[in-house]
Amino acid sequence: MKPTYPNNLGRALVSFFQDYLPAQRGMSAHTVRSYRDAIVLFLRFVTQHTGQPVESLEIGDLRPDRVTSFLAQLEDRRGNRVATRNARLAALHTLAKFLATEHPQHMSTLQAVLAVPFKRGARSMPIDYLEQDEVAGLLASIDRSTLLGQRDYALFALMFNTGARVQEMLDLRASDVRLDAPAQVRLTGKGNKVRVCPIWSSTAQLLRPLCAASSQDGSARPLFVNHRGEPLTRFGVRYLLRRYIDLASQEHPSLRGRSIHPHSLRHTTAIHLLKAGVDFASISQWLGHASLNTTMVYARADLDLKRQALLQVFPDALAPPKAGSVAPARIGLFDWLRRL
């Protein structure tokens, strides 16, 4: 049988994933995997609709009409939201830009791919986060009498403490944790950017047995592993959170029916830092945001913050009426503000 050698598309994809994204663009392993998933989905779509095997596809097969049909399928058949659709398109745009520099003979087709627009979605839903009693209820639902329960408690307590992304938690090693005062963890975020986040002494105590177990055999295995000693996955963390939310909802009905996911814990930390009076710049550094604009979205998320803002501007007008005072005969500006 005649051997199959990599064609132009095959060689370009190897260079794209092994060199361009991680080395030249400095993208994290998580981002590279996200781009990989998007391009694999697209290549599968093209093979299904052309009948060609994936190994025979060429750069010229990456046509704009196929990209448009692929994006429509993501929404119609897979049920993806606009944000997911746009993320897949961003990966294809990056690939098209790379291919245009490596294979300019396909410039016309690749420019047409780059012209496929992102889709404007509906207004984003309000940020979902947990109130203080809900956080306490979630942590109280974890059975700490078992080793796995102790692991789960430490995991979610650390996520609330740091506001870290779930992948940042899963990448943690014992060498990234300082247990002595001042206790802190070293987190590696998007673009391999490293930041140091302080942790409470109580959180450090929760991590101590995990750090000891992780360093027993001298390996650099992750801090959070499953019962087989394998690294926890993002899916695993989501499953655990869902289970504990269901348990906590028995005592806290406000948790029922809500779509709480690991990123909701990050939102929770951000909102409560704002409520505590921490400035936006500090929160941005705490969470590892690339831009302060990302942090500003939390200012619009919580009604209590809006009330506090009004009190800063109209402290006397919004105060409760004094005893014996007469209410105005008609509704004025301050009365309207008070009803917000």
N, C-alpha and C positions, 0 to 999 in steps of 0.2 A: 504494500500500500504506500502511495506517495505521501511523504511527510508534509505536514502543514506548517508553513513558516509565518511568522508575524507579518502582517501587511502594514501599510502606513498608519491606519487607525490603531492597530494593536500596539505598534511601537510608540505611537504618540501617547496612548493611554498609560503605558508603563512609565514614560518620562513625566507625564502629568502628575501621577500619583506618587511616584518615588522621589522625584526631584523638585518639580515646579511648586506644588502645593506646600510640602513641608519645608523645603530648603529656601526656595526663592521668595515665596509668599509668607513663610513663617507660620503657617496654620497649625493649630493643635491637632493631635491625633483624633480627637472627637469630631472636629470640623471636617477633617479628611474623610472620616467614615461617613459623615452625613453626605458629602459630595459623592462618595462612592455609591451609596444607596440610591441617590437620585439618578445617577448615570446608569446604574444597573437596571433600574426600573424603566428608564427610557429605552435602553438597548433591547430589553425584553419586549417592550411594546412594539418596536420597529420590526423585530423578528416575527412576532405574531401577525403583523399586518402585511408583511412582505413575503413571508414564507422562506426567507433566507436564514441560514444558520448564523449565529452571532459572529462566528470566527471569519465569515466571509464579508461582513459589513465593511464599508469603506467610508472615508471622510465625506464623500459626496452624498452618502445616504442620510447624513444629519441635516435634513431639509427643514425649512421653517414650517411648512404645512404639517409635517409629522410632529414637530414640537408643539404646535397649536393643538393638534388632535390629542396628543399625549396629555397636555395640561387639562383639556376638557374631560378626558377620561378620569383623571385624578379626582376631579370634583364630582362628576356624575356617577361613576361606578365605585370608586374607592371611598367616596364620602369625605375627601380631604377638604379642609377649610382653605380660605383664600391665602392665609399666611403660609400654610404648608405648600400650596401651589406655587406661591412666589418664591419660596425657599428652593424648591426643585428647579425653577426657572433660573434662579441666580447661579446655581451650580452649572447649568447648561450654558449660560452666558460666559462664565469663567472658562469653561472648556472651549467654547467657540473663540474667545479672545486668544487663548493659548494656541489653538490650531491655526489661527490666522497668521500668527507670527512664524510658525514652523512650516506651514504649507500655504504660502500666499496664492498659489494657483487656485485655491478654493475660496478666495476672499469674497467673491460675490455672494456665494451661498451662505457663508458664515456671517457676513454682514446682515443678511436677511434674518438669520437666527437671532442676532443681537438686536434686531429691530422689533422682535416679539415683545410686546409691552407687559409690564407687571400689571396686576389687576387691583383696582381699588376695591377694598372690602367694605363691609358695613362697619359702623362705629364699633370700636373694640369694647368688649364687655368689661364691666368694672372689675378691678383687681380683687381676687378672692383671697382673703387672709383670715387667720384665726384670732379671735379675741383672747384676752388673757385667761379667762376661765376655760375656754376651749383648749388652749395649749395645755393647761393643767390637767384637763380631762383626758386628753390624748395620752400624755405621759403616764397618768394614773392607770390607764387601761392596759399597760404593759406589765406582764408577769415577770418580775425581776428575780424570782426564785430559781430560774433556770439560766444556763450560760447564754443561750440564744436570746432570752429576754433581756439579760444584762447588756448584750451586744446591741439589741434594738433600742433600748433606753439610751445608751451612750450615743448611738447614731443620731437619733432624733433630737436629743438634748444638744448635741454639738451643732446640728443644722440650725436649730433655733438660736443658739449662741452666736454663730458666725454669719448666718445668712448665706452660707456657701451653696453653690450649685451642686446638684447631686453627683456629677462626675468628679468634682473637686473632692468630695468626701470619699468616693470610691478609689481615688488615686492616692489617698493618704497612706504614708508609711510611718513606722515608729520614729524614724529619723526626722520626720516633719513636725514632731510634737515636742514641745518643751513643757515638762510637768512641774518643774520647780518655778517659784516666783521669779519674775513675772511669767505666768503660764501663757503659752501662745501656740498657735499652729501655723505652719507655712503652707499656703494654698497655691496651687498652680492652676491658673484660670485660662480663659480664652487667649489664643495667640501665645501660649506658654508664658504668660505674664505671671510673675510670682509676687504674692503679697503676704504680709504677716498679720494675723488677726489675733487679738487678745482673747483669752477664754477665762471664764470664772474658775476659781479654785475648785468649786464643786464639780465642774465639768472635767477638770484635770484629773480628779479622783476617779471619775467614771472611766476615763481612758487608760488609767494606770494598768489594770489587768490586761487590757487589750494590747497595750504596748509591750508588756512583759511576754505575753504569748507570741506576739509577732517576732520578737527578737530572740526567742529561745533557741531556734535552730540556726541562727545567724543569717537567715535569708532576708531578703528585702520584700517579703510578701506584703500585700495591702493590709491595712489595719482591720478592715471589715470584711470578713469571709463567711461563707456558709458552713453548714455542719460537716461538709466534706473537706473543708480547708481551702476551697476555691473562692476566688474573689466574688463578692456580691455584684450583681448587675443592676442597671437602672430599672429593668423590669422587676427585679426582686425587691428593690426598695419601694417601688410603686405599689407592689402587691402587699408588702408589709404595712405601708401607710394606710391603704384601703382597709385592711383588716382591723387595724387599731381605731380608725375613724368609725367603723361600724360598731365596734365595742363601746367606744366613748359616747356614741350617739344615744345609747340607752339612758345615760345620765344627762346628756346635753342634747336635747331635741333640735337645737339650732344647727347641729351638724348633719342632720338627716337630709338626704337628697342633694347634697352639695358635691360638686366635682372638685374635691381637694386632691391635689397632686403634689409631688415633691417640691416643685417650684413655688407652691403656695406657702411653704415654710420660709422660703427666701423673702417672699412678699411680706410675710408676717414680721420678720426681723426688721425690714426696712420701715414698715409702718410704725412699729413700736419705738424704733430709734427716733423717728420724726416726732412722735408724741412726747418723747422724753426731752425734746428740745435740741437734739443733735443737729448741727448744720448740714446742709446738703453736700458740701465738699467732703466732709468727713464720712458721711454715709456713702458717697460715691467711691471713695477709697476703700472703705470697709467692705463693700460688696464687689469691688473690682470692676466697676463700670468703665467702659471706654470713654464715655462722655457724660458730662453733668446733665445733659438733656435727658438721658435715660433715667437718672435719679428723679428728675423733676416730675415724672409721671405719678409718683407716689403722693405728691402734694394735692392731686385731684382725686385721690382714691378714697379718702376717709372723711365722713361727715363731721366727726369730732374736730378734725383739723380745720375745717371750714368754719365751724362755730368759734374756735379759738382765734382764728384770723379776724372774724367780725368783732370779737371782744377787744382785740388789739386796736381796732379802728374806732369802734363806738362803745367803749366800756360803760359809760354812764347810761347811754340810751338803751342798751340791752340788759341793764340790771333790772331785777324785779322791782315793781313799783313799791314805794314806801307806804307804810300804813297811813290811811287817811287821804291819800292822794286821789285826785279825780282823773279818770281816764279821759283822753281827748274824745271829742264828739265824732271825729272822722278819722279814718285810717291814714296815717302819714307814712313817710319813708321809713322811719325807725320801727314803726309797728309792723310794716311789711317785712323788714329785715328780721324782726324778732320771730316771725312765723316761718322763716325758711327752715 
